[in-house]
Amino acid sequence: MSDDDSTLYVGLDVHKDSITGAYTIGAGELELLGKIGTAQADVERLCKRLQRNARCISVVYEAGPFGEGFIGSFSRKVSSAWRAHRR
């Protein structure tokens, strides 16, 4: 993988009881992450899983009223290479 396409782009749809996501590396194929829970342990597993795939990660999430708690939890678990944007 070249430096040009090493960014992992992640889209998350956050609900009260679940998070559904998909990702792509650079301009590659879109891959479904599937549905996970919203517990702290679920978010930690997701972060570890994504960090194995790329050095730079850009996350866009749609979260409605549950977004503030999610992004607070999510932000504490990710490195400075991550960027999160609320949609």
N, C-alpha and C positions, 0 to 999 in steps of 0.2 A: 504494500500500500504506500503510495507517495504522500508527501506532506500536504499536497494540494487537496487531497480527498480524505484526510484522516479525521475530520470532525464527525462526531456521532450526533445526529439530529434526532431528538426524541420528542414525541407528542404524547401528552397524558391527559386523559379525561377523568377528573377526580369527582367522585360522588361520596355521599355519606358513608356507604358501606363497601365501596370498591374503587379501584383505580384500574383503568384500561389504557393500554399504551401500545405504541408502535415506534419503530426507529429505522433509520437508514444511515449508512456510513457514506459520507460524501453524496454523490449522485447515484448511489447504488440502489438495489432493490429494497422496497419497503418490507420490513419484517414485523409481524405481530408479536408483541410482548405478551399479550394475553391479559387476563384479569387477575389482580391481586387484591389482598385486603388492605385496609388503611391503618392497621396497627403499626407501631414503631418498628417492630421486628420485620414486618413486610416491606416497609420503606427501606430499611437497612439492607435487606437481601437484594432489593431492586438496585440500590446504589452500587453494591459490590458487583452485581452482575453486569451493570452497564460500564463500570470503570475498567473491566477487563477488555472491553472492545475498542477503546480509543483514548488518546491523551486529552483531547479537547471535546467537551460535551456541551451541546446547546439544547436546553429543554424549554418547550412551550407547553403550558398547561391551561386547561379550562377547568375552573373549579367552583364557580358560584360561591355560595356562602361558606363552603368548607375549605376554600383555598387558603385562608390565612393560617389556619392550624397546620395544613399540609405543608405549605412552603416554609414555615418556621421549622418544622421537623425535618424536612428535606434539606434545607440549607445547612443545618448543623451537621449533616452527614456527608456532605460533598466537599471536594477540594476546590481550590481557586480556579481550576481548569474548567469548572462548570459554570454555565450561565443559565439562569432560569428567567423566563418571561411569561407573565400572565396574559392570557388572551381574553 
